[in-house]
Amino acid sequence: MSVAHTPGPWKRHGLNVRSPYGCWICTLLDVWSDARTPKNQKMANARLIAAAPDLLAALEAALTAVEYYHEHEGCDAMLDQARAAIAKAQIED
């Protein structure tokens, strides 16, 4: 499958997330208009965003393993949840 997003790994630098090539992925605003969100929550959001490519790859690998064993274990709900999460990450706006 081809990757449409900027390849990882992404790294967090304060409230900024960058690609391995220094390309800015996003900046979590830390200005007066965003004052209702605590800084520690913004940092946690930045860490989660930076982990997105790794999380997607891990989930895809886990889905492959679960699909392999699905026939014997019957994990339909887990497969549906994994497929939905992968689809959410790959949907283009």
N, CA, C and O atoms as CSV, one atom per row, in Angstrom:
chain,resi,resn,atom,element,x,y,z
A,1,MET,N,N,0.838,-1.163,0.000
A,1,MET,CA,C,0.000,0.000,0.000
A,1,MET,C,C,0.889,1.234,0.000
A,1,MET,O,O,1.879,1.286,0.729
A,2,SER,N,N,0.547,2.223,-0.806
A,2,SER,CA,C,1.338,3.448,-0.837
A,2,SER,C,C,0.923,4.356,0.318
A,2,SER,O,O,-0.229,4.345,0.752
A,3,VAL,N,N,1.865,5.128,0.797
A,3,VAL,CA,C,1.620,6.025,1.917
A,3,VAL,C,C,1.381,7.424,1.380
A,3,VAL,O,O,2.235,7.977,0.686
A,4,ALA,N,N,0.222,8.006,1.697
A,4,ALA,CA,C,-0.096,9.345,1.227
A,4,ALA,C,C,0.395,10.419,2.191
A,4,ALA,O,O,0.619,11.564,1.797
A,5,HIS,N,N,0.562,10.038,3.468
A,5,HIS,CA,C,1.020,11.024,4.456
A,5,HIS,C,C,2.538,11.155,4.410
A,5,HIS,O,O,3.219,10.332,3.799
A,6,THR,N,N,3.059,12.183,5.051
A,6,THR,CA,C,4.500,12.368,5.142
A,6,THR,C,C,5.092,11.190,5.901
A,6,THR,O,O,4.641,10.896,7.008
A,7,PRO,N,N,6.090,10.504,5.340
A,7,PRO,CA,C,6.647,9.341,6.021
A,7,PRO,C,C,7.214,9.700,7.392
A,7,PRO,O,O,7.715,10.804,7.606
A,8,GLY,N,N,7.125,8.757,8.303
A,8,GLY,CA,C,7.679,8.935,9.650
A,8,GLY,C,C,9.114,8.450,9.691
A,8,GLY,O,O,9.657,8.086,8.648
A,9,PRO,N,N,9.735,8.431,10.825
A,9,PRO,CA,C,9.104,8.778,12.095
A,9,PRO,C,C,9.004,10.285,12.266
A,9,PRO,O,O,9.885,11.037,11.851
A,10,TRP,N,N,7.903,10.709,12.890
A,10,TRP,CA,C,7.744,12.110,13.199
A,10,TRP,C,C,8.279,12.356,14.600
A,10,TRP,O,O,8.248,11.462,15.446
A,11,LYS,N,N,8.765,13.554,14.847
A,11,LYS,CA,C,9.311,13.905,16.160
A,11,LYS,C,C,8.650,15.181,16.658
A,11,LYS,O,O,8.356,16.100,15.894
A,12,ARG,N,N,8.428,15.203,17.973
A,12,ARG,CA,C,7.870,16.389,18.605
A,12,ARG,C,C,9.000,17.289,19.057
A,12,ARG,O,O,9.979,16.833,19.648
A,13,HIS,N,N,8.854,18.563,18.773
A,13,HIS,CA,C,9.789,19.598,19.225
A,13,HIS,C,C,8.931,20.666,19.899
A,13,HIS,O,O,8.426,21.573,19.238
A,14,GLY,N,N,8.770,20.554,21.207
A,14,GLY,CA,C,7.852,21.450,21.900
A,14,GLY,C,C,6.436,21.196,21.418
A,14,GLY,O,O,5.950,20.067,21.488
A,15,LEU,N,N,5.772,22.228,20.930
A,15,LEU,CA,C,4.408,22.079,20.419
A,15,LEU,C,C,4.384,21.905,18.901
A,15,LEU,O,O,3.335,22.038,18.272
A,16,ASN,N,N,5.542,21.607,18.321
A,16,ASN,CA,C,5.653,21.387,16.876
A,16,ASN,C,C,5.959,19.921,16.603
A,16,ASN,O,O,6.621,19.259,17.402
A,17,VAL,N,N,5.478,19.421,15.482
A,17,VAL,CA,C,5.768,18.058,15.049
A,17,VAL,C,C,6.409,18.158,13.676
A,17,VAL,O,O,5.882,18.814,12.778
A,18,ARG,N,N,7.569,17.491,13.522
A,18,ARG,CA,C,8.311,17.554,12.257
A,18,ARG,C,C,8.608,16.156,11.733
A,18,ARG,O,O,8.663,15.182,12.484
A,19,SER,N,N,8.797,16.089,10.411
A,19,SER,CA,C,9.184,14.840,9.756
A,19,SER,C,C,10.682,14.636,9.950
A,19,SER,O,O,11.361,15.524,10.466
A,20,PRO,N,N,11.211,13.470,9.541
A,20,PRO,CA,C,12.655,13.245,9.672
A,20,PRO,C,C,13.474,14.201,8.809
A,20,PRO,O,O,14.673,14.368,9.030
A,21,TYR,N,N,12.829,14.827,7.826
A,21,TYR,CA,C,13.534,15.732,6.924
A,21,TYR,C,C,13.381,17.187,7.345
A,21,TYR,O,O,13.811,18.091,6.628
A,22,GLY,N,N,12.766,17.418,8.513
A,22,GLY,CA,C,12.596,18.761,9.024
A,22,GLY,C,C,11.332,19.459,8.564
A,22,GLY,O,O,11.101,20.612,8.926
A,23,CYS,N,N,10.507,18.783,7.771
A,23,CYS,CA,C,9.251,19.354,7.289
A,23,CYS,C,C,8.280,19.473,8.469
A,23,CYS,O,O,8.123,18.528,9.243
A,24,TRP,N,N,7.631,20.632,8.607
A,24,TRP,CA,C,6.667,20.824,9.682
A,24,TRP,C,C,5.402,20.043,9.359
A,24,TRP,O,O,4.815,20.218,8.291
A,25,ILE,N,N,4.985,19.191,10.272
A,25,ILE,CA,C,3.743,18.439,10.134
A,25,ILE,C,C,2.602,19.277,10.714
A,25,ILE,O,O,1.554,19.433,10.087
A,26,CYS,N,N,2.819,19.813,11.914
A,26,CYS,CA,C,1.805,20.653,12.534
A,26,CYS,C,C,2.401,21.433,13.695
A,26,CYS,O,O,3.481,21.118,14.196
A,27,THR,N,N,1.676,22.446,14.103
A,27,THR,CA,C,2.008,23.233,15.283
A,27,THR,C,C,0.742,23.340,16.112
A,27,THR,O,O,-0.303,23.744,15.601
A,28,LEU,N,N,0.824,22.983,17.379
A,28,LEU,CA,C,-0.310,23.147,18.272
A,28,LEU,C,C,-0.250,24.557,18.830
A,28,LEU,O,O,0.710,24.927,19.506
A,29,LEU,N,N,-1.256,25.322,18.550
A,29,LEU,CA,C,-1.244,26.738,18.904
A,29,LEU,C,C,-1.106,26.940,20.407
A,29,LEU,O,O,-1.699,26.217,21.208
A,30,ASP,N,N,-0.323,27.921,20.762
A,30,ASP,CA,C,-0.125,28.289,22.153
A,30,ASP,C,C,-0.286,29.805,22.259
A,30,ASP,O,O,0.594,30.510,22.754
A,31,VAL,N,N,-1.430,30.281,21.783
A,31,VAL,CA,C,-1.694,31.716,21.769
A,31,VAL,C,C,-2.940,31.988,22.605
A,31,VAL,O,O,-3.583,31.059,23.093
A,32,TRP,N,N,-3.272,33.254,22.765
A,32,TRP,CA,C,-4.393,33.627,23.636
A,32,TRP,C,C,-5.706,32.972,23.227
A,32,TRP,O,O,-6.524,32.658,24.092
A,33,SER,N,N,-5.930,32.757,21.932
A,33,SER,CA,C,-7.192,32.175,21.476
A,33,SER,C,C,-7.311,30.700,21.847
A,33,SER,O,O,-8.399,30.127,21.796
A,34,ASP,N,N,-6.204,30.096,22.216
A,34,ASP,CA,C,-6.184,28.684,22.579
A,34,ASP,C,C,-5.878,28.520,24.067
A,34,ASP,O,O,-5.426,27.461,24.501
A,35,ALA,N,N,-6.124,29.559,24.833
A,35,ALA,CA,C,-5.740,29.574,26.245
A,35,ALA,C,C,-6.538,28.594,27.100
A,35,ALA,O,O,-6.114,28.264,28.208
A,36,ARG,N,N,-7.675,28.126,26.614
A,36,ARG,CA,C,-8.488,27.202,27.412
A,36,ARG,C,C,-7.878,25.810,27.490
A,36,ARG,O,O,-8.217,25.048,28.395
A,37,THR,N,N,-6.995,25.462,26.576
A,37,THR,CA,C,-6.366,24.144,26.579
A,37,THR,C,C,-5.065,24.217,27.368
A,37,THR,O,O,-4.165,24.971,26.998
A,38,PRO,N,N,-4.947,23.446,28.453
A,38,PRO,CA,C,-3.715,23.477,29.241
A,38,PRO,C,C,-2.507,23.037,28.409
A,38,PRO,O,O,-2.627,22.194,27.521
A,39,LYS,N,N,-1.349,23.616,28.708
A,39,LYS,CA,C,-0.139,23.317,27.945
A,39,LYS,C,C,0.212,21.832,28.009
A,39,LYS,O,O,0.643,21.268,27.004
A,40,ASN,N,N,0.039,21.182,29.168
A,40,ASN,CA,C,0.364,19.754,29.260
A,40,ASN,C,C,-0.524,18.917,28.343
A,40,ASN,O,O,-0.095,17.878,27.840
A,41,GLN,N,N,-1.764,19.369,28.125
A,41,GLN,CA,C,-2.649,18.657,27.199
A,41,GLN,C,C,-2.182,18.870,25.764
A,41,GLN,O,O,-2.229,17.942,24.957
A,42,LYS,N,N,-1.734,20.072,25.437
A,42,LYS,CA,C,-1.205,20.336,24.097
A,42,LYS,C,C,0.044,19.501,23.840
A,42,LYS,O,O,0.226,18.981,22.739
A,43,MET,N,N,0.910,19.369,24.854
A,43,MET,CA,C,2.126,18.555,24.704
A,43,MET,C,C,1.745,17.088,24.475
A,43,MET,O,O,2.348,16.410,23.644
A,44,ALA,N,N,0.749,16.605,25.211
A,44,ALA,CA,C,0.293,15.225,25.029
A,44,ALA,C,C,-0.275,15.036,23.623
A,44,ALA,O,O,-0.046,14.004,22.993
A,45,ASN,N,N,-1.013,16.029,23.133
A,45,ASN,CA,C,-1.539,15.958,21.765
A,45,ASN,C,C,-0.402,15.919,20.754
A,45,ASN,O,O,-0.461,15.166,19.782
A,46,ALA,N,N,0.631,16.725,20.976
A,46,ALA,CA,C,1.783,16.741,20.067
A,46,ALA,C,C,2.491,15.390,20.075
A,46,ALA,O,O,2.908,14.904,19.024
A,47,ARG,N,N,2.632,14.776,21.261
A,47,ARG,CA,C,3.262,13.441,21.323
A,47,ARG,C,C,2.441,12.419,20.553
A,47,ARG,O,O,2.997,11.591,19.832
A,48,LEU,N,N,1.117,12.473,20.701
A,48,LEU,CA,C,0.242,11.538,19.997
A,48,LEU,C,C,0.318,11.734,18.488
A,48,LEU,O,O,0.375,10.760,17.737
A,49,ILE,N,N,0.317,12.975,18.047
A,49,ILE,CA,C,0.433,13.260,16.611
A,49,ILE,C,C,1.775,12.762,16.082
A,49,ILE,O,O,1.839,12.167,15.007
A,50,ALA,N,N,2.845,13.005,16.835
A,50,ALA,CA,C,4.174,12.553,16.403
A,50,ALA,C,C,4.247,11.031,16.304
A,50,ALA,O,O,4.997,10.500,15.485
A,51,ALA,N,N,3.482,10.334,17.125
A,51,ALA,CA,C,3.492,8.868,17.115
A,51,ALA,C,C,2.585,8.274,16.042
A,51,ALA,O,O,2.606,7.063,15.826
A,52,ALA,N,N,1.795,9.096,15.369
A,52,ALA,CA,C,0.788,8.600,14.424
A,52,ALA,C,C,1.325,7.627,13.372
A,52,ALA,O,O,0.723,6.567,13.193
A,53,PRO,N,N,2.429,7.926,12.660
A,53,PRO,CA,C,2.903,6.962,11.664
A,53,PRO,C,C,3.311,5.621,12.284
A,53,PRO,O,O,3.074,4.563,11.700
A,54,ASP,N,N,3.925,5.673,13.468
A,54,ASP,CA,C,4.322,4.435,14.150
A,54,ASP,C,C,3.101,3.656,14.624
A,54,ASP,O,O,3.062,2.430,14.521
A,55,LEU,N,N,2.104,4.374,15.144
A,55,LEU,CA,C,0.879,3.718,15.596
A,55,LEU,C,C,0.148,3.060,14.427
A,55,LEU,O,O,-0.349,1.941,14.556
A,56,LEU,N,N,0.082,3.743,13.299
A,56,LEU,CA,C,-0.571,3.184,12.125
A,56,LEU,C,C,0.149,1.921,11.648
A,56,LEU,O,O,-0.493,0.914,11.351
A,57,ALA,N,N,1.469,1.976,11.576
A,57,ALA,CA,C,2.237,0.802,11.137
A,57,ALA,C,C,2.058,-0.373,12.101
A,57,ALA,O,O,1.903,-1.516,11.672
A,58,ALA,N,N,2.081,-0.083,13.405
A,58,ALA,CA,C,1.896,-1.152,14.398
A,58,ALA,C,C,0.506,-1.753,14.312
A,58,ALA,O,O,0.343,-2.968,14.425
A,59,LEU,N,N,-0.495,-0.908,14.113
A,59,LEU,CA,C,-1.863,-1.407,14.005
A,59,LEU,C,C,-2.051,-2.237,12.741
A,59,LEU,O,O,-2.739,-3.258,12.765
A,60,GLU,N,N,-1.450,-1.812,11.648
A,60,GLU,CA,C,-1.532,-2.597,10.414
A,60,GLU,C,C,-0.883,-3.966,10.597
A,60,GLU,O,O,-1.415,-4.973,10.128
A,61,ALA,N,N,0.265,-4.008,11.276
A,61,ALA,CA,C,0.944,-5.286,11.535
A,61,ALA,C,C,0.109,-6.162,12.463
A,61,ALA,O,O,-0.008,-7.368,12.246
A,62,ALA,N,N,-0.471,-5.553,13.498
A,62,ALA,CA,C,-1.305,-6.314,14.427
A,62,ALA,C,C,-2.544,-6.856,13.718
A,62,ALA,O,O,-2.959,-7.989,13.961
A,63,LEU,N,N,-3.125,-6.048,12.847
A,63,LEU,CA,C,-4.297,-6.487,12.101
A,63,LEU,C,C,-3.961,-7.700,11.235
A,63,LEU,O,O,-4.743,-8.647,11.154
A,64,THR,N,N,-2.811,-7.664,10.599
A,64,THR,CA,C,-2.384,-8.807,9.785
A,64,THR,C,C,-2.286,-10.069,10.630
A,64,THR,O,O,-2.738,-11.136,10.214
A,65,ALA,N,N,-1.690,-9.949,11.824
A,65,ALA,CA,C,-1.545,-11.109,12.714
A,65,ALA,C,C,-2.900,-11.598,13.206
A,65,ALA,O,O,-3.149,-12.803,13.243
A,66,VAL,N,N,-3.774,-10.676,13.582
A,66,VAL,CA,C,-5.087,-11.077,14.090
A,66,VAL,C,C,-5.910,-11.710,12.974
A,66,VAL,O,O,-6.613,-12.692,13.210
A,67,GLU,N,N,-5.833,-11.162,11.761
A,67,GLU,CA,C,-6.560,-11.761,10.636
A,67,GLU,C,C,-6.096,-13.199,10.404
A,67,GLU,O,O,-6.903,-14.070,10.081
A,68,TYR,N,N,-4.808,-13.442,10.569
A,68,TYR,CA,C,-4.253,-14.780,10.374
A,68,TYR,C,C,-4.855,-15.768,11.381
A,68,TYR,O,O,-5.180,-16.904,11.034
A,69,TYR,N,N,-4.998,-15.317,12.632
A,69,TYR,CA,C,-5.511,-16.197,13.682
A,69,TYR,C,C,-7.020,-16.094,13.865
A,69,TYR,O,O,-7.592,-16.827,14.672
A,70,HIS,N,N,-7.659,-15.216,13.145
A,70,HIS,CA,C,-9.091,-14.990,13.297
A,70,HIS,C,C,-9.909,-16.258,13.104
A,70,HIS,O,O,-10.871,-16.503,13.831
A,71,GLU,N,N,-9.531,-17.036,12.152
A,71,GLU,CA,C,-10.285,-18.251,11.829
A,71,GLU,C,C,-10.418,-19.161,13.047
A,71,GLU,O,O,-11.425,-19.853,13.197
A,72,HIS,N,N,-9.404,-19.163,13.921
A,72,HIS,CA,C,-9.408,-20.057,15.073
A,72,HIS,C,C,-9.937,-19.405,16.359
A,72,HIS,O,O,-10.438,-20.097,17.245
A,73,GLU,N,N,-9.827,-18.105,16.455
A,73,GLU,CA,C,-10.152,-17.427,17.709
A,73,GLU,C,C,-11.451,-16.633,17.666
A,73,GLU,O,O,-12.047,-16.381,18.713
A,74,GLY,N,N,-11.904,-16.232,16.482
A,74,GLY,CA,C,-13.139,-15.465,16.364
A,74,GLY,C,C,-13.078,-14.111,17.058
A,74,GLY,O,O,-13.735,-13.914,18.081
A,75,CYS,N,N,-12.305,-13.182,16.523
A,75,CYS,CA,C,-12.143,-11.839,17.124
A,75,CYS,C,C,-12.734,-10.765,16.214
A,75,CYS,O,O,-12.039,-9.819,15.843
A,76,ASP,N,N,-14.002,-10.902,15.854
A,76,ASP,CA,C,-14.629,-9.963,14.925
A,76,ASP,C,C,-14.617,-8.526,15.425
A,76,ASP,O,O,-14.307,-7.613,14.660
A,77,ALA,N,N,-14.948,-8.307,16.697
A,77,ALA,CA,C,-15.010,-6.940,17.232
A,77,ALA,C,C,-13.638,-6.272,17.184
A,77,ALA,O,O,-13.534,-5.095,16.839
A,78,MET,N,N,-12.587,-7.016,17.527
A,78,MET,CA,C,-11.238,-6.451,17.502
A,78,MET,C,C,-10.824,-6.119,16.073
A,78,MET,O,O,-10.211,-5.080,15.829
A,79,LEU,N,N,-11.154,-6.990,15.135
A,79,LEU,CA,C,-10.832,-6.722,13.736
A,79,LEU,C,C,-11.568,-5.490,13.232
A,79,LEU,O,O,-10.982,-4.657,12.542
A,80,ASP,N,N,-12.840,-5.368,13.567
A,80,ASP,CA,C,-13.614,-4.201,13.141
A,80,ASP,C,C,-13.027,-2.912,13.710
A,80,ASP,O,O,-12.941,-1.905,13.007
A,81,GLN,N,N,-12.626,-2.940,14.978
A,81,GLN,CA,C,-12.045,-1.760,15.613
A,81,GLN,C,C,-10.726,-1.375,14.947
A,81,GLN,O,O,-10.480,-0.196,14.692
A,82,ALA,N,N,-9.886,-2.357,14.668
A,82,ALA,CA,C,-8.599,-2.082,14.021
A,82,ALA,C,C,-8.808,-1.544,12.610
A,82,ALA,O,O,-8.144,-0.590,12.206
A,83,ARG,N,N,-9.719,-2.145,11.865
A,83,ARG,CA,C,-9.988,-1.670,10.507
A,83,ARG,C,C,-10.533,-0.237,10.514
A,83,ARG,O,O,-10.164,0.574,9.664
A,84,ALA,N,N,-11.407,0.070,11.468
A,84,ALA,CA,C,-11.970,1.421,11.557
A,84,ALA,C,C,-10.886,2.450,11.890
A,84,ALA,O,O,-10.877,3.547,11.332
A,85,ALA,N,N,-9.981,2.096,12.793
A,85,ALA,CA,C,-8.902,3.022,13.162
A,85,ALA,C,C,-7.964,3.270,11.987
A,85,ALA,O,O,-7.541,4.402,11.752
A,86,ILE,N,N,-7.644,2.216,11.253
A,86,ILE,CA,C,-6.775,2.361,10.075
A,86,ILE,C,C,-7.480,3.217,9.024
A,86,ILE,O,O,-6.861,4.103,8.435
A,87,ALA,N,N,-8.763,2.962,8.783
A,87,ALA,CA,C,-9.506,3.738,7.797
A,87,ALA,C,C,-9.549,5.221,8.192
A,87,ALA,O,O,-9.402,6.096,7.340
A,88,LYS,N,N,-9.749,5.494,9.476
A,88,LYS,CA,C,-9.778,6.892,9.937
A,88,LYS,C,C,-8.465,7.590,9.666
A,88,LYS,O,O,-8.449,8.770,9.314
A,89,ALA,N,N,-7.350,6.870,9.829
A,89,ALA,CA,C,-6.033,7.459,9.592
A,89,ALA,C,C,-5.761,7.661,8.108
A,89,ALA,O,O,-4.945,8.506,7.738
A,90,GLN,N,N,-6.433,6.897,7.256
A,90,GLN,CA,C,-6.120,6.946,5.833
A,90,GLN,C,C,-7.143,7.703,5.004
A,90,GLN,O,O,-6.920,7.892,3.808
A,91,ILE,N,N,-8.248,8.143,5.577
A,91,ILE,CA,C,-9.282,8.868,4.829
A,91,ILE,C,C,-8.745,10.225,4.413
A,91,ILE,O,O,-8.181,10.960,5.224
A,92,GLU,N,N,-8.925,10.546,3.157
A,92,GLU,CA,C,-8.493,11.842,2.643
A,92,GLU,C,C,-9.650,12.817,2.701
A,92,GLU,O,O,-10.786,12.464,2.387
A,93,ASP,N,N,-9.356,14.062,3.108
A,93,ASP,CA,C,-10.393,15.101,3.170
A,93,ASP,C,C,-10.639,15.680,1.802
A,93,ASP,O,O,-11.477,16.568,1.650
